[in-house]
Amino acid sequence: MPDVRRTFHLERLLGRGGFGEVWLARMASPSGLEVPVAVKLLTSDLTLDAGALARLRDEASLLARLDHPAILHVVDRVRLAGRTGLVTEYVDGLDLSTCLRRRPALPLPCVLAVLAQVASALEAAWNAEGDAGPLRLVHRDVKPANIRIGRHGQVKLLDFGIARFEGALREAWTSSDEMVGSLPYVAPECFSDAQTTGACDVWSLGATLYEAVRGERFHRRTDARALGSIALDPVLFDAHLTNALAAESVGAIRDLLQAMLAWDPARRPSAGEVADRLESRLAAFPPAPIRHWMADQPAAPPPRDPGSLAGVTHVEEIYGPTTTEPVHHALRDLTPPPAPPPARQGSWIPWVGAIAVTAFLLLGATALGLAAAVGWWAGS
């Protein structure tokens, strides 16, 4: 039987984090079709960690459920070189954090257009249908590094690995009040026991918008103690917000930032309302296509360490959900199993033997019964 496994030629390391690595790869199907993809591979130690595996499966299940042009398209789960991974579309471009460091900076109309698409994606994720109703998905890690801008102007929200949502498809459970995410972009209520809602993502998007317009983070400090002291004190927080919005550079969207960065989640607009307001502001500017600005930008420099898997072609390993139980490949499952051998026709010889044995036993029992009867009669 021909080998129906795909091959992945890992061309270049795109990034590395605590969870593992993201690679640009060329995926080849058994038919010979090759497409560029991004492969997120867990580190070797996390590949055997049940929680990390469950989060990766959750992310794959989520991306498969979500249908929005600004949400990354998932291809499949995979195992390469003994490591579990997630295969997604590859978007050639830069993340927003890199764009904000470039000079000249990303123009304000482009910023508004990018974040309007991200806000629309968050709204779609919140309202996406799950197995038992809306998913009510909260991304929980909205920040410039997780927003990808493609060479042709396309926008993608990345990394749903720590998202919180409702529904039966979930495997990795985290407490709704567990604080996760990147601290400078975490909403104030996440520092307390408050319920995590879509308003948390709106705040994170507001912090991203502020950074893109102002050229510096809303929270310059990054230690949890300092950020927590501000987040848990509404008076102190409002004073910080007022001071941050006093800058002249935020004047065009000051009222929108005031609403998105509000301390009280109930005062923030929904993600859908943010998208509408950003698009409304965008209409006041002359057209400034994102692709024009991106066309002049050089590619991001590769990591200093190219990675041990670079330049090698790996054949996918066929494993089940536990990563240790082999399963049939989907294409192999299409081949029907061989038919069982026909049932053998019964032979008359075993039946004759059985009948003879039964008759012998019956005759023996009858003889014993007669003997007992004669003995009883003779002794009476």
C-alpha positions in Angstrom: 0.0 0.0 0.0 1.4 3.4 -0.9 2.5 5.8 1.9 -0.2 8.4 2.3 1.6 10.5 4.9 2.5 14.1 4.3 6.0 15.5 4.4 7.1 18.8 6.0 10.2 20.6 4.9 11.0 23.0 7.7 12.5 26.0 5.9 12.9 28.7 8.5 12.3 29.4 12.2 9.7 32.2 12.6 9.7 32.5 16.3 10.3 30.8 19.6 8.5 31.0 23.0 7.9 29.2 26.2 5.5 26.7 24.5 7.8 25.8 21.6 8.6 27.1 18.1 6.8 28.3 15.0 8.3 27.2 11.6 7.7 28.2 8.0 7.4 24.8 6.3 6.5 23.4 2.9 3.9 20.8 3.2 3.7 18.1 0.5 0.8 15.8 0.1 1.0 12.3 -1.3 -0.2 13.6 -4.6 2.8 15.9 -4.8 1.0 19.2 -4.1 3.2 21.6 -2.1 1.9 24.6 -0.1 3.6 26.9 2.4 2.3 26.5 6.0 3.2 27.6 9.5 3.8 24.8 12.0 3.6 25.4 15.7 5.6 22.7 17.4 5.5 22.1 21.2 8.9 21.7 22.8 10.0 18.1 23.5 9.1 18.2 27.2 5.7 19.7 26.6 4.8 17.1 24.0 4.4 14.7 26.9 2.5 17.2 29.0 -1.3 16.5 29.0 -2.2 20.1 29.7 -0.1 21.5 26.9 -1.5 18.9 24.5 -5.1 19.7 25.5 -4.5 23.4 25.0 -3.1 22.7 21.5 -6.1 20.5 20.7 -8.4 23.2 22.0 -6.7 25.8 19.8 -7.1 23.6 16.8 -10.8 22.9 17.6 -11.4 26.6 18.1 -9.8 27.7 14.9 -11.7 25.0 13.0 -15.0 26.5 14.4 -14.3 30.1 13.7 -15.0 31.6 10.3 -13.7 35.1 9.9 -11.1 36.6 7.4 -9.1 38.0 10.3 -8.8 34.7 12.1 -6.0 32.3 11.1 -7.1 29.3 9.1 -6.2 25.9 10.6 -5.0 23.0 8.4 -4.5 20.1 10.8 -2.7 18.7 13.9 0.5 16.8 13.2 3.4 15.1 14.9 6.9 15.7 13.5 10.2 14.4 15.0 8.4 13.2 18.1 6.8 16.6 18.8 3.1 17.5 18.6 2.2 20.5 16.4 -0.5 22.6 14.8 -0.5 23.4 11.1 -2.0 26.7 10.0 -2.0 28.9 6.9 1.2 31.0 6.6 0.8 34.7 6.3 3.9 36.4 4.8 4.3 39.7 6.6 5.0 41.3 9.9 3.4 41.3 13.3 2.0 44.7 14.5 4.7 45.0 17.2 7.4 45.0 14.5 5.4 47.5 12.4 5.2 49.9 15.3 9.0 50.0 15.6 9.5 50.7 11.9 10.3 54.2 10.6 8.3 55.8 9.2 5.6 54.4 11.5 2.5 52.7 10.4 0.1 55.5 9.4 -2.9 56.2 11.6 -5.5 55.2 8.9 -3.7 51.8 8.6 -3.7 51.3 12.3 -7.5 52.0 12.4 -8.1 49.6 9.5 -6.0 46.8 11.1 -7.6 47.1 14.5 -11.1 47.4 13.1 -10.6 44.0 11.5 -9.3 42.6 14.8 -12.3 44.0 16.7 -14.6 42.3 14.1 -12.8 39.0 14.6 -13.2 39.3 18.4 -16.9 39.9 17.9 -17.2 36.9 15.6 -15.4 34.7 18.1 -17.6 35.8 21.0 -20.8 35.0 19.0 -19.6 31.8 17.3 -21.9 28.9 17.8 -20.6 26.0 19.9 -22.2 22.6 20.7 -24.6 24.1 23.2 -25.0 27.7 22.2 -22.6 30.6 21.6 -19.0 29.9 22.5 -18.6 33.3 24.3 -14.9 33.1 23.4 -12.4 35.4 25.1 -9.0 35.5 23.5 -7.2 36.8 26.7 -3.9 37.6 24.9 -4.7 40.4 22.5 -1.5 42.4 21.9 0.6 43.8 19.0 2.7 40.6 18.8 -0.4 38.5 18.2 -1.7 40.6 15.3 -0.2 39.7 11.9 -0.3 42.0 8.9 0.3 40.3 5.5 2.2 41.6 2.5 -1.1 42.1 0.7 -2.8 43.9 3.5 -4.5 41.0 5.1 -4.9 41.0 8.9 -4.9 37.9 11.2 -5.4 37.6 14.9 -3.0 34.8 16.2 -2.6 32.5 19.2 -5.8 31.3 20.7 -3.9 28.9 22.9 -5.1 30.4 26.2 -8.6 31.5 25.1 -11.5 30.9 27.5 -14.8 29.7 26.0 -17.9 27.7 26.7 -18.8 24.4 25.1 -18.3 20.7 25.0 -15.4 20.8 22.6 -13.0 22.1 25.3 -10.4 19.8 26.8 -8.1 22.0 28.9 -10.0 23.8 31.6 -8.8 26.9 33.4 -10.6 28.9 36.0 -12.4 31.8 34.6 -10.7 34.1 37.1 -7.2 32.8 36.4 -5.0 35.6 35.3 -3.3 34.8 32.0 -1.9 36.9 29.2 0.7 39.6 28.8 0.6 41.9 31.8 0.8 45.3 30.1 -2.3 44.3 28.0 -4.3 42.6 30.8 -7.6 44.4 31.8 -7.8 45.7 35.3 -10.6 43.3 36.4 -8.3 40.3 35.5 -6.1 41.3 38.5 -9.1 40.4 40.8 -11.6 37.6 40.9 -13.9 39.2 38.4 -15.4 37.1 35.6 -13.5 37.1 32.4 -15.7 38.4 29.6 -15.4 39.9 26.1 -14.8 43.3 27.8 -11.3 42.1 28.7 -10.4 41.7 25.1 -11.8 45.1 24.3 -9.5 46.6 27.0 -6.5 44.8 25.6 -7.4 46.0 22.1 -7.6 49.6 23.6 -4.2 49.2 25.1 -2.9 48.1 21.7 -4.6 51.0 19.9 -3.1 53.4 22.5 0.4 52.0 21.9 0.0 52.2 18.1 -1.1 55.9 18.2 1.0 57.1 21.1 4.2 55.2 20.4 4.5 53.9 23.9 2.6 51.4 26.1 -0.3 52.4 28.2 1.5 50.7 31.1 5.2 51.4 30.9 5.9 49.2 33.9 5.7 45.4 33.5 5.9 44.0 37.0 2.8 42.5 38.4 2.9 44.3 41.8 3.0 47.8 40.2 0.3 47.0 37.6 -1.9 45.3 40.2 -1.8 48.3 42.5 -3.1 50.5 39.7 -5.6 48.0 38.4 -7.2 47.3 41.8 -7.7 51.0 42.7 -10.3 52.7 40.5 -9.2 56.2 41.6 -5.5 55.5 40.9 -6.4 53.9 37.6 -8.6 56.8 36.4 -5.8 59.2 37.3 -3.4 57.2 35.2 -5.9 57.0 32.3 -6.5 60.8 32.4 -2.8 61.5 32.3 -2.2 59.0 29.5 -4.9 60.5 27.3 -3.7 64.0 27.8 -1.1 63.5 25.0 -1.9 65.5 21.9 -1.2 62.5 19.6 -4.3 60.6 20.8 -6.6 63.5 20.2 -8.3 62.0 17.1 -9.5 59.0 19.0 -9.4 60.2 22.6 -13.1 59.5 23.3 -12.8 56.0 21.8 -9.8 55.2 23.9 -11.5 56.6 27.0 -14.3 54.1 26.5 -12.2 51.1 25.6 -9.8 51.6 28.5 -12.5 52.3 31.1 -11.8 50.7 34.5 -15.4 49.4 34.7 -16.0 46.6 32.1 -19.7 47.6 31.9 -18.7 51.0 30.5 -16.7 49.6 27.6 -18.2 49.1 24.1 -18.5 45.7 22.6 -16.0 44.5 20.1 -18.5 45.0 17.4 -19.2 48.6 18.4 -15.4 49.2 18.5 -15.2 47.9 14.9 -18.0 50.2 13.8 -16.4 53.2 15.5 -13.0 52.5 14.0 -14.4 52.2 10.5 -16.4 55.4 11.0 -13.2 57.3 12.0 -11.4 55.7 9.1 -13.8 57.3 6.7 -12.5 60.7 7.6 -9.0 60.0 6.2 -7.9 59.7 2.6 -7.4 56.1 1.4 -4.2 54.6 2.7 -4.1 50.9 1.7 -2.1 48.8 4.2 -0.5 46.9 1.3 1.2 50.1 0.1 3.0 50.6 3.4 3.8 46.9 3.7 5.4 46.8 0.2 8.2 49.0 1.4 9.0 47.0 4.6 11.9 44.5 4.7 11.2 41.1 6.2 11.8 40.6 9.9 15.3 39.3 10.7 15.4 35.6 11.5 16.2 34.4 15.0 19.9 34.1 15.7 19.6 30.4 16.5 18.2 28.7 13.3 16.9 25.8 15.3 17.9 22.1 15.1 15.1 21.1 12.7 15.9 23.7 10.0 16.5 22.4 6.5 15.2 18.9 7.2 12.2 17.2 5.6 10.1 15.3 8.2 7.5 12.7 7.5 4.4 13.1 9.7 3.9 10.5 12.4 0.4 9.0 12.6 -0.7 9.1 16.2 -4.0 9.4 18.0 -5.3 12.1 20.3 -3.2 10.9 23.2 -0.1 11.1 21.0 0.9 7.6 22.0 -1.9 5.5 20.5 -1.4 4.8 16.8 -4.5 5.3 14.6 -5.4 4.8 11.0 -4.7 7.8 8.7 -7.8 9.4 7.3 -6.9 8.3 3.8 -6.3 4.7 5.0 -9.6 4.6 6.7 -11.2 5.1 3.2 -10.0 1.7 2.2 -12.5 -1.0 3.3 -11.1 -3.7 5.5 -10.6 -7.1 3.9 -13.8 -9.2 3.9 -13.8 -11.9 6.5 -13.4 -15.5 5.3 -16.7 -17.2 4.4 -18.3 -19.2 7.1 -17.5 -22.9 6.8 -20.4 -25.2 6.2 -21.0 -27.5 9.1 -20.0 -31.2 8.7 -22.4 -34.1 9.5 -19.6 -36.0 11.3 -19.6 -33.9 14.5 -23.4 -34.2 14.7 -23.3 -38.0 14.5 -20.7 -38.1 17.3 -22.7 -35.8 19.5 -25.9 -37.9 19.0 -24.0 -41.1 19.8 -22.5 -39.7 23.0 -26.0 -38.4 24.1 -27.6 -41.8 23.5 -24.9 -43.6 25.4 -25.4 -41.4 28.4 -29.1 -41.9 28.3 -28.8 -45.6 28.2 -26.3 -45.6 31.1 -28.7 -43.5 33.2 -31.6 -45.9 32.4 -29.5 -49.0 33.4 -28.6 -47.4 36.7 -32.2 -46.6 37.4 -33.3 -50.1 36.7 -30.6 -51.6 38.9 -31.6 -49.3 41.8 -35.2 -50.3 41.4 -34.4 -54.1 41.4 -32.3 -53.7 44.5 -35.1 -51.8 46.3 -37.6 -54.5 45.3 -35.4 -57.4 46.4 -34.8 -55.9 49.8 -38.4 -55.2 50.5 
